[in-house]
Amino acid sequence: MKSKIFLSLILLYSTLYADETKKKVVAFYTKNIEKVSDTDVRIAIEQILQRGSKESGLFLVETFPKKMETLLKGFQSNKYALMTLNTYDCMKNYEQIRPYIGKVWTITKSKEHPKERYLLLVREGTQLTDLVDKDVAYVRYSKMQKVYLEYITLEAMHMSGDMYYKHILHFATGSKAILQLFFKQVDAVVVSEHTYKTALELNPQLAESLRVLKRSDAIFPSVGVTISHKGEKEIEELYKRFGENREDIETLSNILMLYKAEAIVPFALEDLEKVYDFFQNYSHLKQEYGGL
């Protein structure tokens, strides 16, 4: 009798241990990624992870850290096999993240142009010197657009945005920012090229009143970044399949719909380094001219 109980305990322990070795914690720091309900994001992510667990044999568990410090420590210690965060926070903490990066992906709003370009839009006849002490704006959930807005004055005028512009405002969507510019509520806005092209398709007359004053290189992730921990090959293979298998793409449809996006696509590490080079350049200019 004792031997049977002992054998049962061994089998139970073996099962639990096997499950634990297959357990992968996936962390989502969704703060400031997009104007999307956290509840809706959680539901969509649960659907994806259920599908992923079934397909891969992994035991995928999601977590939503409330603090950046928690996210970073979890990723550095490999407690989190995968994490998703906004691009600004990734750049701000990149030196801490860089040694542990495996693969990178982004949710893109255009499969044809997965890397975004930022545009500084103004009304016809406006020059950069005309924006002194004027109201400008960016999209609230894309803090990298604010970085670009400030980068322009730091590079060209050796002044921070806070010193150069009257107010730096933000709007919930790029389309609203463009309309505020069109109706002369602000004097300049930064939006993505994809957003502006979409606005022109819907309202071609915008082109008669607005123009592109500055444009960035096409280097920026569209909707945040997802990063696997170095060595997490099973997770990387699973994410790769999400972009190739039709059934998996259908599983992603809810999350893509929430972010008004088209796909999850790979984002090369060397491309992420280009974003960081830009961010470092901005930080150095800010320190020299803006009192960072």
ChimeraX commands (.cxc) that place a marker at each C-alpha (Angstrom):
marker #1 position 0.00,0.00,0.00 radius 0.5
marker #1 position 2.82,2.36,0.97 radius 0.5
marker #1 position 4.66,1.59,-2.26 radius 0.5
marker #1 position 1.56,2.50,-4.32 radius 0.5
marker #1 position 1.19,5.80,-2.47 radius 0.5
marker #1 position 4.89,6.51,-2.94 radius 0.5
marker #1 position 4.63,5.72,-6.68 radius 0.5
marker #1 position 1.59,7.98,-6.99 radius 0.5
marker #1 position 3.48,10.83,-5.35 radius 0.5
marker #1 position 6.41,10.34,-7.72 radius 0.5
marker #1 position 4.09,10.40,-10.73 radius 0.5
marker #1 position 2.32,13.52,-9.41 radius 0.5
marker #1 position 5.64,15.29,-8.81 radius 0.5
marker #1 position 6.92,14.31,-12.24 radius 0.5
marker #1 position 3.78,15.68,-13.88 radius 0.5
marker #1 position 3.96,18.94,-11.96 radius 0.5
marker #1 position 7.65,19.31,-12.72 radius 0.5
marker #1 position 7.07,18.63,-16.41 radius 0.5
marker #1 position 4.32,21.25,-16.50 radius 0.5
marker #1 position 6.58,23.74,-14.72 radius 0.5
marker #1 position 9.40,23.27,-17.24 radius 0.5
marker #1 position 6.90,23.99,-20.03 radius 0.5
marker #1 position 5.55,27.07,-18.28 radius 0.5
marker #1 position 6.33,30.36,-20.02 radius 0.5
marker #1 position 5.28,33.68,-18.53 radius 0.5
marker #1 position 4.41,36.34,-21.08 radius 0.5
marker #1 position 4.35,39.94,-19.79 radius 0.5
marker #1 position 2.35,42.81,-21.26 radius 0.5
marker #1 position 3.05,46.39,-20.21 radius 0.5
marker #1 position 0.22,47.98,-22.17 radius 0.5
marker #1 position 0.45,51.45,-20.61 radius 0.5
marker #1 position 0.63,54.17,-23.26 radius 0.5
marker #1 position 0.64,51.83,-26.27 radius 0.5
marker #1 position -2.69,52.86,-27.77 radius 0.5
marker #1 position -6.12,54.15,-26.78 radius 0.5
marker #1 position -7.46,50.65,-26.10 radius 0.5
marker #1 position -9.38,49.21,-23.15 radius 0.5
marker #1 position -7.15,47.08,-20.89 radius 0.5
marker #1 position -10.04,44.64,-20.45 radius 0.5
marker #1 position -10.42,44.17,-24.21 radius 0.5
marker #1 position -6.66,43.67,-24.56 radius 0.5
marker #1 position -6.64,41.04,-21.80 radius 0.5
marker #1 position -9.47,39.09,-23.43 radius 0.5
marker #1 position -7.78,39.16,-26.84 radius 0.5
marker #1 position -4.43,38.11,-25.35 radius 0.5
marker #1 position -6.03,35.21,-23.46 radius 0.5
marker #1 position -7.47,33.93,-26.75 radius 0.5
marker #1 position -4.05,34.11,-28.39 radius 0.5
marker #1 position -2.31,32.33,-25.51 radius 0.5
marker #1 position -4.92,29.59,-25.38 radius 0.5
marker #1 position -4.30,28.94,-29.06 radius 0.5
marker #1 position -0.56,29.17,-28.54 radius 0.5
marker #1 position -0.61,26.70,-25.65 radius 0.5
marker #1 position -2.59,24.23,-27.72 radius 0.5
marker #1 position -0.32,24.53,-30.75 radius 0.5
marker #1 position 3.03,24.51,-28.96 radius 0.5
marker #1 position 2.47,22.27,-25.94 radius 0.5
marker #1 position 3.74,25.11,-23.76 radius 0.5
marker #1 position 1.92,26.30,-20.66 radius 0.5
marker #1 position 1.58,30.00,-21.47 radius 0.5
marker #1 position 0.65,32.35,-18.64 radius 0.5
marker #1 position 0.05,36.06,-19.08 radius 0.5
marker #1 position 0.86,38.80,-16.59 radius 0.5
marker #1 position 0.33,42.56,-16.68 radius 0.5
marker #1 position 2.98,44.30,-14.55 radius 0.5
marker #1 position 1.89,47.70,-13.30 radius 0.5
marker #1 position 5.41,49.07,-12.95 radius 0.5
marker #1 position 8.21,49.30,-15.48 radius 0.5
marker #1 position 10.67,48.21,-12.78 radius 0.5
marker #1 position 8.76,44.95,-12.33 radius 0.5
marker #1 position 8.75,44.32,-16.08 radius 0.5
marker #1 position 12.48,44.94,-16.43 radius 0.5
marker #1 position 13.47,42.75,-13.48 radius 0.5
marker #1 position 11.23,39.94,-14.70 radius 0.5
marker #1 position 12.72,40.06,-18.18 radius 0.5
marker #1 position 16.32,40.31,-17.02 radius 0.5
marker #1 position 15.91,37.29,-14.72 radius 0.5
marker #1 position 14.16,35.30,-17.49 radius 0.5
marker #1 position 11.04,35.09,-15.34 radius 0.5
marker #1 position 9.31,36.54,-18.40 radius 0.5
marker #1 position 10.03,34.67,-21.62 radius 0.5
marker #1 position 8.40,37.40,-23.67 radius 0.5
marker #1 position 7.38,40.99,-23.03 radius 0.5
marker #1 position 5.43,43.68,-24.86 radius 0.5
marker #1 position 5.87,47.39,-24.15 radius 0.5
marker #1 position 5.65,50.78,-25.85 radius 0.5
marker #1 position 8.58,51.99,-27.92 radius 0.5
marker #1 position 9.39,54.99,-25.73 radius 0.5
marker #1 position 9.79,52.88,-22.58 radius 0.5
marker #1 position 11.84,50.37,-24.56 radius 0.5
marker #1 position 14.22,53.11,-25.70 radius 0.5
marker #1 position 14.40,54.75,-22.28 radius 0.5
marker #1 position 15.45,51.42,-20.71 radius 0.5
marker #1 position 17.24,49.95,-23.71 radius 0.5
marker #1 position 20.65,49.54,-22.07 radius 0.5
marker #1 position 19.04,47.29,-19.45 radius 0.5
marker #1 position 17.07,45.31,-22.03 radius 0.5
marker #1 position 19.66,44.96,-24.80 radius 0.5
marker #1 position 21.81,42.08,-23.38 radius 0.5
marker #1 position 18.75,39.81,-23.04 radius 0.5
marker #1 position 17.05,40.40,-26.40 radius 0.5
marker #1 position 16.29,37.36,-28.52 radius 0.5
marker #1 position 13.85,38.28,-31.30 radius 0.5
marker #1 position 11.69,41.37,-31.80 radius 0.5
marker #1 position 8.24,41.90,-33.35 radius 0.5
marker #1 position 5.84,44.80,-33.75 radius 0.5
marker #1 position 2.14,45.16,-34.47 radius 0.5
marker #1 position 2.02,47.06,-37.75 radius 0.5
marker #1 position -0.75,49.12,-39.27 radius 0.5
marker #1 position 0.64,48.52,-42.75 radius 0.5
marker #1 position 2.22,45.24,-43.85 radius 0.5
marker #1 position 3.74,47.00,-46.86 radius 0.5
marker #1 position 5.45,49.57,-44.62 radius 0.5
marker #1 position 5.98,47.97,-41.20 radius 0.5
marker #1 position 8.40,50.69,-40.08 radius 0.5
marker #1 position 6.74,54.05,-39.55 radius 0.5
marker #1 position 7.86,57.50,-40.62 radius 0.5
marker #1 position 6.80,60.56,-38.59 radius 0.5
marker #1 position 5.66,63.76,-40.29 radius 0.5
marker #1 position 5.52,67.31,-38.97 radius 0.5
marker #1 position 2.43,68.79,-40.61 radius 0.5
marker #1 position 1.69,72.50,-40.85 radius 0.5
marker #1 position -0.68,74.69,-42.82 radius 0.5
marker #1 position 0.45,76.03,-46.19 radius 0.5
marker #1 position 2.91,78.89,-45.89 radius 0.5
marker #1 position 4.12,77.97,-42.39 radius 0.5
marker #1 position 7.85,77.64,-41.73 radius 0.5
marker #1 position 9.60,76.28,-38.64 radius 0.5
marker #1 position 10.44,79.81,-37.49 radius 0.5
marker #1 position 6.71,80.61,-37.53 radius 0.5
marker #1 position 6.09,78.03,-34.78 radius 0.5
marker #1 position 7.83,80.03,-32.05 radius 0.5
marker #1 position 5.42,80.37,-29.11 radius 0.5
marker #1 position 2.70,78.48,-31.01 radius 0.5
marker #1 position 0.60,75.47,-30.04 radius 0.5
marker #1 position 1.71,72.12,-31.46 radius 0.5
marker #1 position 0.51,68.57,-30.85 radius 0.5
marker #1 position 1.20,64.86,-31.16 radius 0.5
marker #1 position -0.76,61.64,-30.64 radius 0.5
marker #1 position -1.13,60.91,-26.94 radius 0.5
marker #1 position -0.29,57.21,-27.10 radius 0.5
marker #1 position 2.86,57.65,-29.18 radius 0.5
marker #1 position 5.39,59.39,-26.99 radius 0.5
marker #1 position 8.06,58.81,-29.62 radius 0.5
marker #1 position 6.17,61.33,-31.73 radius 0.5
marker #1 position 6.66,63.87,-28.97 radius 0.5
marker #1 position 10.35,62.97,-28.95 radius 0.5
marker #1 position 10.49,63.67,-32.69 radius 0.5
marker #1 position 8.59,66.95,-32.21 radius 0.5
marker #1 position 11.23,68.09,-29.73 radius 0.5
marker #1 position 14.10,66.66,-31.77 radius 0.5
marker #1 position 13.23,69.03,-34.62 radius 0.5
marker #1 position 13.76,72.18,-32.57 radius 0.5
marker #1 position 16.74,70.78,-30.68 radius 0.5
marker #1 position 18.55,69.97,-33.92 radius 0.5
marker #1 position 17.54,73.03,-35.97 radius 0.5
marker #1 position 17.15,75.75,-33.32 radius 0.5
marker #1 position 19.17,74.40,-30.36 radius 0.5
marker #1 position 16.09,74.82,-28.16 radius 0.5
marker #1 position 13.90,72.28,-26.42 radius 0.5
marker #1 position 10.27,72.01,-27.43 radius 0.5
marker #1 position 9.15,73.34,-24.06 radius 0.5
marker #1 position 11.13,76.51,-24.69 radius 0.5
marker #1 position 10.34,76.89,-28.40 radius 0.5
marker #1 position 6.61,76.11,-28.56 radius 0.5
marker #1 position 3.89,77.75,-26.49 radius 0.5
marker #1 position 2.14,74.49,-25.60 radius 0.5
marker #1 position 2.81,70.87,-26.58 radius 0.5
marker #1 position -0.65,69.31,-26.65 radius 0.5
marker #1 position -1.77,65.76,-27.37 radius 0.5
marker #1 position -4.84,64.21,-28.92 radius 0.5
marker #1 position -6.24,60.70,-28.65 radius 0.5
marker #1 position -5.87,59.91,-32.36 radius 0.5
marker #1 position -3.84,61.06,-35.32 radius 0.5
marker #1 position -6.98,61.87,-37.31 radius 0.5
marker #1 position -8.17,64.22,-34.59 radius 0.5
marker #1 position -4.77,65.93,-34.49 radius 0.5
marker #1 position -4.93,66.51,-38.27 radius 0.5
marker #1 position -8.42,67.98,-38.04 radius 0.5
marker #1 position -7.35,70.29,-35.22 radius 0.5
marker #1 position -4.56,71.56,-37.48 radius 0.5
marker #1 position -6.93,71.93,-40.44 radius 0.5
marker #1 position -9.40,73.97,-38.36 radius 0.5
marker #1 position -6.58,76.15,-36.97 radius 0.5
marker #1 position -6.85,74.97,-33.36 radius 0.5
marker #1 position -3.12,74.18,-33.37 radius 0.5
marker #1 position -0.28,75.28,-35.65 radius 0.5
marker #1 position 1.57,72.00,-36.20 radius 0.5
marker #1 position 1.14,68.30,-35.46 radius 0.5
marker #1 position 3.28,65.18,-35.62 radius 0.5
marker #1 position 1.54,62.06,-36.94 radius 0.5
marker #1 position 2.64,58.89,-38.69 radius 0.5
marker #1 position 2.86,58.89,-42.47 radius 0.5
marker #1 position 0.34,56.04,-42.54 radius 0.5
marker #1 position -2.17,58.15,-40.58 radius 0.5
marker #1 position -1.73,61.12,-42.91 radius 0.5
marker #1 position -2.11,59.03,-46.06 radius 0.5
marker #1 position -5.28,57.49,-44.68 radius 0.5
marker #1 position -6.64,60.96,-43.85 radius 0.5
marker #1 position -5.90,62.15,-47.40 radius 0.5
marker #1 position -7.72,59.16,-48.88 radius 0.5
marker #1 position -10.79,60.01,-46.81 radius 0.5
marker #1 position -10.54,63.77,-47.31 radius 0.5
marker #1 position -8.35,64.77,-50.31 radius 0.5
marker #1 position -9.00,68.50,-49.73 radius 0.5
marker #1 position -6.66,68.35,-46.73 radius 0.5
marker #1 position -3.76,68.41,-49.18 radius 0.5
marker #1 position -4.83,71.89,-50.35 radius 0.5
marker #1 position -4.38,73.37,-46.87 radius 0.5
marker #1 position -1.71,71.23,-45.20 radius 0.5
marker #1 position 1.84,70.30,-46.06 radius 0.5
marker #1 position 4.71,68.23,-44.70 radius 0.5
marker #1 position 7.34,70.49,-43.14 radius 0.5
marker #1 position 9.63,67.75,-41.76 radius 0.5
marker #1 position 9.79,63.99,-42.10 radius 0.5
marker #1 position 11.74,61.42,-40.13 radius 0.5
marker #1 position 13.43,58.33,-41.45 radius 0.5
marker #1 position 11.11,55.31,-41.66 radius 0.5
marker #1 position 12.49,53.49,-38.62 radius 0.5
marker #1 position 9.84,53.42,-35.90 radius 0.5
marker #1 position 7.81,50.42,-34.72 radius 0.5
marker #1 position 4.12,50.93,-35.39 radius 0.5
marker #1 position 2.41,49.72,-32.18 radius 0.5
marker #1 position 4.98,49.00,-29.50 radius 0.5
marker #1 position 7.47,46.13,-29.50 radius 0.5
marker #1 position 7.34,42.52,-28.40 radius 0.5
marker #1 position 10.68,41.01,-27.34 radius 0.5
marker #1 position 11.60,37.42,-26.55 radius 0.5
marker #1 position 14.28,36.61,-23.99 radius 0.5
marker #1 position 17.49,35.32,-25.53 radius 0.5
marker #1 position 17.36,31.53,-25.91 radius 0.5
marker #1 position 13.55,31.18,-25.86 radius 0.5
marker #1 position 13.45,29.23,-29.13 radius 0.5
marker #1 position 10.00,27.68,-28.54 radius 0.5
marker #1 position 8.45,31.09,-27.95 radius 0.5
marker #1 position 10.18,32.50,-31.02 radius 0.5
marker #1 position 8.94,29.65,-33.20 radius 0.5
marker #1 position 5.40,30.15,-31.90 radius 0.5
marker #1 position 5.45,33.87,-32.69 radius 0.5
marker #1 position 6.84,33.14,-36.14 radius 0.5
marker #1 position 3.88,30.84,-36.86 radius 0.5
marker #1 position 1.44,33.56,-35.82 radius 0.5
marker #1 position 2.46,35.51,-38.90 radius 0.5
marker #1 position 2.34,32.59,-41.32 radius 0.5
marker #1 position -0.54,30.26,-40.41 radius 0.5
marker #1 position -4.02,31.38,-41.52 radius 0.5
marker #1 position -5.76,29.93,-38.46 radius 0.5
marker #1 position -3.29,31.67,-36.18 radius 0.5
marker #1 position -3.83,34.92,-38.06 radius 0.5
marker #1 position -7.57,34.56,-37.46 radius 0.5
marker #1 position -6.81,34.09,-33.75 radius 0.5
marker #1 position -4.92,37.38,-33.85 radius 0.5
marker #1 position -7.81,39.21,-35.50 radius 0.5
marker #1 position -9.24,40.56,-32.24 radius 0.5
marker #1 position -5.98,42.08,-31.05 radius 0.5
marker #1 position -5.26,43.50,-34.50 radius 0.5
marker #1 position -8.75,44.98,-34.67 radius 0.5
marker #1 position -8.26,46.67,-31.29 radius 0.5
marker #1 position -5.11,48.39,-32.53 radius 0.5
marker #1 position -6.51,48.96,-36.06 radius 0.5
marker #1 position -3.52,47.03,-37.34 radius 0.5
marker #1 position -2.85,44.51,-40.11 radius 0.5
marker #1 position -0.31,42.05,-38.75 radius 0.5
marker #1 position 2.37,41.11,-36.25 radius 0.5
marker #1 position 5.68,41.23,-38.11 radius 0.5
marker #1 position 9.35,40.65,-37.23 radius 0.5
marker #1 position 11.36,43.76,-36.39 radius 0.5
marker #1 position 15.07,43.22,-36.95 radius 0.5
marker #1 position 17.39,43.92,-34.03 radius 0.5
marker #1 position 19.53,46.15,-36.23 radius 0.5
marker #1 position 16.41,48.20,-36.97 radius 0.5
marker #1 position 15.71,48.54,-33.26 radius 0.5
marker #1 position 19.28,49.76,-32.87 radius 0.5
marker #1 position 18.53,52.51,-35.41 radius 0.5
marker #1 position 15.64,53.68,-33.25 radius 0.5
marker #1 position 17.95,53.69,-30.25 radius 0.5
marker #1 position 20.60,55.67,-32.17 radius 0.5
marker #1 position 17.93,58.29,-32.89 radius 0.5
marker #1 position 16.82,58.29,-29.24 radius 0.5
marker #1 position 20.41,58.68,-28.01 radius 0.5
marker #1 position 20.95,61.58,-30.40 radius 0.5
marker #1 position 17.78,63.21,-29.08 radius 0.5
marker #1 position 18.89,62.64,-25.47 radius 0.5
marker #1 position 22.29,64.21,-26.10 radius 0.5
marker #1 position 20.70,67.25,-27.75 radius 0.5
marker #1 position 18.20,67.51,-24.92 radius 0.5
marker #1 position 20.98,67.39,-22.35 radius 0.5
marker #1 position 22.98,70.06,-24.19 radius 0.5
marker #1 position 20.20,72.47,-25.08 radius 0.5
marker #1 position 17.13,71.47,-23.11 radius 0.5
marker #1 position 18.31,70.86,-19.57 radius 0.5
marker #1 position 17.55,67.10,-19.48 radius 0.5
marker link #1:1,2 radius 0.2
marker link #1:2,3 radius 0.2
marker link #1:3,4 radius 0.2
marker link #1:4,5 radius 0.2
marker link #1:5,6 radius 0.2
marker link #1:6,7 radius 0.2
marker link #1:7,8 radius 0.2
marker link #1:8,9 radius 0.2
marker link #1:9,10 radius 0.2
marker link #1:10,11 radius 0.2
marker link #1:11,12 radius 0.2
marker link #1:12,13 radius 0.2
marker link #1:13,14 radius 0.2
marker link #1:14,15 radius 0.2
marker link #1:15,16 radius 0.2
marker link #1:16,17 radius 0.2
marker link #1:17,18 radius 0.2
marker link #1:18,19 radius 0.2
marker link #1:19,20 radius 0.2
marker link #1:20,21 radius 0.2
marker link #1:21,22 radius 0.2
marker link #1:22,23 radius 0.2
marker link #1:23,24 radius 0.2
marker link #1:24,25 radius 0.2
marker link #1:25,26 radius 0.2
marker link #1:26,27 radius 0.2
marker link #1:27,28 radius 0.2
marker link #1:28,29 radius 0.2
marker link #1:29,30 radius 0.2
marker link #1:30,31 radius 0.2
marker link #1:31,32 radius 0.2
marker link #1:32,33 radius 0.2
marker link #1:33,34 radius 0.2
marker link #1:34,35 radius 0.2
marker link #1:35,36 radius 0.2
marker link #1:36,37 radius 0.2
marker link #1:37,38 radius 0.2
marker link #1:38,39 radius 0.2
marker link #1:39,40 radius 0.2
marker link #1:40,41 radius 0.2
marker link #1:41,42 radius 0.2
marker link #1:42,43 radius 0.2
marker link #1:43,44 radius 0.2
marker link #1:44,45 radius 0.2
marker link #1:45,46 radius 0.2
marker link #1:46,47 radius 0.2
marker link #1:47,48 radius 0.2
marker link #1:48,49 radius 0.2
marker link #1:49,50 radius 0.2
marker link #1:50,51 radius 0.2
marker link #1:51,52 radius 0.2
marker link #1:52,53 radius 0.2
marker link #1:53,54 radius 0.2
marker link #1:54,55 radius 0.2
marker link #1:55,56 radius 0.2
marker link #1:56,57 radius 0.2
marker link #1:57,58 radius 0.2
marker link #1:58,59 radius 0.2
marker link #1:59,60 radius 0.2
marker link #1:60,61 radius 0.2
marker link #1:61,62 radius 0.2
marker link #1:62,63 radius 0.2
marker link #1:63,64 radius 0.2
marker link #1:64,65 radius 0.2
marker link #1:65,66 radius 0.2
marker link #1:66,67 radius 0.2
marker link #1:67,68 radius 0.2
marker link #1:68,69 radius 0.2
marker link #1:69,70 radius 0.2
marker link #1:70,71 radius 0.2
marker link #1:71,72 radius 0.2
marker link #1:72,73 radius 0.2
marker link #1:73,74 radius 0.2
marker link #1:74,75 radius 0.2
marker link #1:75,76 radius 0.2
marker link #1:76,77 radius 0.2
marker link #1:77,78 radius 0.2
marker link #1:78,79 radius 0.2
marker link #1:79,80 radius 0.2
marker link #1:80,81 radius 0.2
marker link #1:81,82 radius 0.2
marker link #1:82,83 radius 0.2
marker link #1:83,84 radius 0.2
marker link #1:84,85 radius 0.2
marker link #1:85,86 radius 0.2
marker link #1:86,87 radius 0.2
marker link #1:87,88 radius 0.2
marker link #1:88,89 radius 0.2
marker link #1:89,90 radius 0.2
marker link #1:90,91 radius 0.2
marker link #1:91,92 radius 0.2
marker link #1:92,93 radius 0.2
marker link #1:93,94 radius 0.2
marker link #1:94,95 radius 0.2
marker link #1:95,96 radius 0.2
marker link #1:96,97 radius 0.2
marker link #1:97,98 radius 0.2
marker link #1:98,99 radius 0.2
marker link #1:99,100 radius 0.2
marker link #1:100,101 radius 0.2
marker link #1:101,102 radius 0.2
marker link #1:102,103 radius 0.2
marker link #1:103,104 radius 0.2
marker link #1:104,105 radius 0.2
marker link #1:105,106 radius 0.2
marker link #1:106,107 radius 0.2
marker link #1:107,108 radius 0.2
marker link #1:108,109 radius 0.2
marker link #1:109,110 radius 0.2
marker link #1:110,111 radius 0.2
marker link #1:111,112 radius 0.2
marker link #1:112,113 radius 0.2
marker link #1:113,114 radius 0.2
marker link #1:114,115 radius 0.2
marker link #1:115,116 radius 0.2
marker link #1:116,117 radius 0.2
marker link #1:117,118 radius 0.2
marker link #1:118,119 radius 0.2
marker link #1:119,120 radius 0.2
marker link #1:120,121 radius 0.2
marker link #1:121,122 radius 0.2
marker link #1:122,123 radius 0.2
marker link #1:123,124 radius 0.2
marker link #1:124,125 radius 0.2
marker link #1:125,126 radius 0.2
marker link #1:126,127 radius 0.2
marker link #1:127,128 radius 0.2
marker link #1:128,129 radius 0.2
marker link #1:129,130 radius 0.2
marker link #1:130,131 radius 0.2
marker link #1:131,132 radius 0.2
marker link #1:132,133 radius 0.2
marker link #1:133,134 radius 0.2
marker link #1:134,135 radius 0.2
marker link #1:135,136 radius 0.2
marker link #1:136,137 radius 0.2
marker link #1:137,138 radius 0.2
marker link #1:138,139 radius 0.2
marker link #1:139,140 radius 0.2
marker link #1:140,141 radius 0.2
marker link #1:141,142 radius 0.2
marker link #1:142,143 radius 0.2
marker link #1:143,144 radius 0.2
marker link #1:144,145 radius 0.2
marker link #1:145,146 radius 0.2
marker link #1:146,147 radius 0.2
marker link #1:147,148 radius 0.2
marker link #1:148,149 radius 0.2
marker link #1:149,150 radius 0.2
marker link #1:150,151 radius 0.2
marker link #1:151,152 radius 0.2
marker link #1:152,153 radius 0.2
marker link #1:153,154 radius 0.2
marker link #1:154,155 radius 0.2
marker link #1:155,156 radius 0.2
marker link #1:156,157 radius 0.2
marker link #1:157,158 radius 0.2
marker link #1:158,159 radius 0.2
marker link #1:159,160 radius 0.2
marker link #1:160,161 radius 0.2
marker link #1:161,162 radius 0.2
marker link #1:162,163 radius 0.2
marker link #1:163,164 radius 0.2
marker link #1:164,165 radius 0.2
marker link #1:165,166 radius 0.2
marker link #1:166,167 radius 0.2
marker link #1:167,168 radius 0.2
marker link #1:168,169 radius 0.2
marker link #1:169,170 radius 0.2
marker link #1:170,171 radius 0.2
marker link #1:171,172 radius 0.2
marker link #1:172,173 radius 0.2
marker link #1:173,174 radius 0.2
marker link #1:174,175 radius 0.2
marker link #1:175,176 radius 0.2
marker link #1:176,177 radius 0.2
marker link #1:177,178 radius 0.2
marker link #1:178,179 radius 0.2
marker link #1:179,180 radius 0.2
marker link #1:180,181 radius 0.2
marker link #1:181,182 radius 0.2
marker link #1:182,183 radius 0.2
marker link #1:183,184 radius 0.2
marker link #1:184,185 radius 0.2
marker link #1:185,186 radius 0.2
marker link #1:186,187 radius 0.2
marker link #1:187,188 radius 0.2
marker link #1:188,189 radius 0.2
marker link #1:189,190 radius 0.2
marker link #1:190,191 radius 0.2
marker link #1:191,192 radius 0.2
marker link #1:192,193 radius 0.2
marker link #1:193,194 radius 0.2
marker link #1:194,195 radius 0.2
marker link #1:195,196 radius 0.2
marker link #1:196,197 radius 0.2
marker link #1:197,198 radius 0.2
marker link #1:198,199 radius 0.2
marker link #1:199,200 radius 0.2
marker link #1:200,201 radius 0.2
marker link #1:201,202 radius 0.2
marker link #1:202,203 radius 0.2
marker link #1:203,204 radius 0.2
marker link #1:204,205 radius 0.2
marker link #1:205,206 radius 0.2
marker link #1:206,207 radius 0.2
marker link #1:207,208 radius 0.2
marker link #1:208,209 radius 0.2
marker link #1:209,210 radius 0.2
marker link #1:210,211 radius 0.2
marker link #1:211,212 radius 0.2
marker link #1:212,213 radius 0.2
marker link #1:213,214 radius 0.2
marker link #1:214,215 radius 0.2
marker link #1:215,216 radius 0.2
marker link #1:216,217 radius 0.2
marker link #1:217,218 radius 0.2
marker link #1:218,219 radius 0.2
marker link #1:219,220 radius 0.2
marker link #1:220,221 radius 0.2
marker link #1:221,222 radius 0.2
marker link #1:222,223 radius 0.2
marker link #1:223,224 radius 0.2
marker link #1:224,225 radius 0.2
marker link #1:225,226 radius 0.2
marker link #1:226,227 radius 0.2
marker link #1:227,228 radius 0.2
marker link #1:228,229 radius 0.2
marker link #1:229,230 radius 0.2
marker link #1:230,231 radius 0.2
marker link #1:231,232 radius 0.2
marker link #1:232,233 radius 0.2
marker link #1:233,234 radius 0.2
marker link #1:234,235 radius 0.2
marker link #1:235,236 radius 0.2
marker link #1:236,237 radius 0.2
marker link #1:237,238 radius 0.2
marker link #1:238,239 radius 0.2
marker link #1:239,240 radius 0.2
marker link #1:240,241 radius 0.2
marker link #1:241,242 radius 0.2
marker link #1:242,243 radius 0.2
marker link #1:243,244 radius 0.2
marker link #1:244,245 radius 0.2
marker link #1:245,246 radius 0.2
marker link #1:246,247 radius 0.2
marker link #1:247,248 radius 0.2
marker link #1:248,249 radius 0.2
marker link #1:249,250 radius 0.2
marker link #1:250,251 radius 0.2
marker link #1:251,252 radius 0.2
marker link #1:252,253 radius 0.2
marker link #1:253,254 radius 0.2
marker link #1:254,255 radius 0.2
marker link #1:255,256 radius 0.2
marker link #1:256,257 radius 0.2
marker link #1:257,258 radius 0.2
marker link #1:258,259 radius 0.2
marker link #1:259,260 radius 0.2
marker link #1:260,261 radius 0.2
marker link #1:261,262 radius 0.2
marker link #1:262,263 radius 0.2
marker link #1:263,264 radius 0.2
marker link #1:264,265 radius 0.2
marker link #1:265,266 radius 0.2
marker link #1:266,267 radius 0.2
marker link #1:267,268 radius 0.2
marker link #1:268,269 radius 0.2
marker link #1:269,270 radius 0.2
marker link #1:270,271 radius 0.2
marker link #1:271,272 radius 0.2
marker link #1:272,273 radius 0.2
marker link #1:273,274 radius 0.2
marker link #1:274,275 radius 0.2
marker link #1:275,276 radius 0.2
marker link #1:276,277 radius 0.2
marker link #1:277,278 radius 0.2
marker link #1:278,279 radius 0.2
marker link #1:279,280 radius 0.2
marker link #1:280,281 radius 0.2
marker link #1:281,282 radius 0.2
marker link #1:282,283 radius 0.2
marker link #1:283,284 radius 0.2
marker link #1:284,285 radius 0.2
marker link #1:285,286 radius 0.2
marker link #1:286,287 radius 0.2
marker link #1:287,288 radius 0.2
marker link #1:288,289 radius 0.2
marker link #1:289,290 radius 0.2
marker link #1:290,291 radius 0.2
marker link #1:291,292 radius 0.2
view
